Amino acid sequence: MSITLISKEGAQFLVSKPVADRIGVVRDCAYGADFWLGYAVATDDSMGITLANVTSSILSKILVWCEHYKDMEPLVDGDSNMEFPEWDMAYIGHDMNQILFVLEAADYLHIPGLLLLACKGIADVLDGRNPRGICDLLGIVMDFSHRQEVDMDKENGYWRWFLHPT
Amino acid sequence: MKLLPFDVWVKILRLLPLRDYIAARRVCRTLYTAAMSRTMLLRWARRVLMSYHVHLRSLGLGALQDLTDTQLEWIIAQPFAVERFLTNTDNEVPSSDGEGVWASSPRIYQFPTTADYETHGALPSPNEYQTFELLPGGRWLLGLTQSTLVCFDLGSPLAPWASACAVADVNFYQGTPMQRSRTNSAFPLHWQMDDAVQGEAIATILVEGQCSMEGENVSASFVCVVRFHATDDGTTLILHNHLLFPHDERVIALRGDVVVIRYTSRYVNTWVCMWDWKEDRIGVYVESIASHGPFTPTGLHRVPRDHLLWSFPDRFSFDSSRTSRTITLYNMPNLPHPVQRSAWQPGTFVDRYQVENFPVAVLSSSGDLVAAFLRLPLGPDSTLDDDFAMYLLSKTMDRTVADGCRLHVTLERVLLEGSPASDSSPPYSLPTSTILNTSVLHLGGEQRWSRQLHLPNHVVLMWYAEERLLAIPLSSVNQEQQHRGVQERKLQLRRFYDPLKHVVGPEPEGYARLHRICAFSGRLVSISPSTGRLAVLDPDHTSTTGRRTS
């Protein structure tokens, strides 16, 4: 059995069942509640599922990951000590924009393993950056008031030398 | 760019190292809220405690769940505080209350004891001893059972050689921080001895065992410093306790007042802990070799106490992971070339390891690593420097290392010769004893000797399988003749005594029973773990009949 996925631009991707099973949204759409009963509601390969929030390029990249993990269980939880497979780290890369797109798509498509990997990719990119560097990288506005910053400095006096080493 | 969802940030924060976690929560309110949630603080505090193997008890705190957010924050901050403490020239600990947690750790426990052997009615029987260790100098004999460390004084005025007595014992189950420890045969791995002749000895011992921490059984190791203080009034054993480390730690350096322990996790993080137990302070250095190189950002060169620089005498080390081993050449200030690192699979063979124009031979044989690092003298036309340095981690090397140069390591000398570019130069050589330490020795052919010891005039080899014990005069060994001229002498037992039973025992049936053998004062002393019996062997004694003395 195969399933057709349709990207935001209308491009069609024909994927096999094991690959589609990695995508939670597709799995739910294709199998519904009967997924847990072991058989599919729809069985013909003409069925198409539109993923309106995922572009073709990102979808193709995601399908590479799904294809790689069609027979393996990916990591779905971890901390900073977690060692990710080399293939995963090479896959996610260090392009922040690309990682963010993958992360959003993984969140939207409900792919926990890929979401964790994207988070790991972001964590690696953030490695060694100070707060200002993180803001610049992610385009986040520091919305602390001066009073709040002073209070945080008082609360966390032992971080001061690290955050302001000079 | 829009801000990521809150739950995604929580996931990211969990994946960040501690430094980045701290930096991230100063970014915006959303990240601050996510990072300062109690769940996150508990998670980080637990991770810090586990990473550095710190007991909450040693911090004077209760259960982790009962701590306030401020206390959790304080715990999380301590690695930075200690690092700052040791790297800052003014030694100020930037903590909220002005006190560093680990600056006051470890705690010291004293165990008053007596020199009267007879008062130790509950001492373990000889069969209970798992191992013995005769400390360098030959005076102090330590025995370890499942739960007790016993010290025998073999040479004090109160206890002459022939009537050695137990002077102190420490029970690991009696109210010590090792209360739940279960020691094993890894004791002791390292020793440091000071002033054994004058009656005061200091030994640094490493005890491995399972311990309970925060209600969870973890595999960890203790490091404790034991000082034996002998006076006319008796002998005291002082146990400076305790440091708890993960099971994969390696004590990389010992000195009278500093223990340096290096731990490489299964992942990529490496930390180095320096325990200055005389000043009761400890420094922890956390480093990610993969991302920064060895100790570069928080390198030991930033430590104001210069004498700590000796901590890496070999200047290179080996990191093991589940899939590979990595040789790491640490900072070598005298080297003109940058050094690199490489990795290879366990058991594979890397014959020549090139660091730019800097020949480095790295050999791996049957899992045992042999490594050499040398600078070749290639004559006046060479662009290389003409000095020579070498470090070995094992004893035997006979290989072509670079440019036709052949490296010979014998018992007596290490020679480097035969380079086409250095034909006119004499071979470079240096005494083997200057670079070799006790380890397994391969002496020609396929023979593998189980043990090797250095005496002033002999090298003693043991081969447990055939119960052979050979004494080889150093004068008969050279690079061309490793076997010929070697005078094999079966060592004769000169005298015996039993420090546990105070009786003269029979001669051991075979050398296979000699579990421990060590050298001091030009002689060998063997210790049987099963009987606790000591035997003194004299390599110069050629008679076939042993002589027993009490």
Interface residues (C-beta under 8 A of the other chain):
Chain A: G78 D79 S80 N81 M82 E83 L100 L103 D107 L115 L116 C119 K120 I122 A123 L126 D127 G128 R129 N130 P131 G133 I134 C135 L138 G139 I140 V141 M142 D143 F144 M152 E155 N156 G157 Y158 W159 R160 W161 F162 L163
Chain B: M1 L3 L4 P5 V8 K11 I12 R14 L15 L16 P17 L18 R19 D20 Y21 I22 A23 A24 R26 V27 C28 R29 Y32 R43 R47 T70 E73 W74 A77 F80 A81 R84 P94 S95 S96 S265 R266 Y267 V268 N269 S291
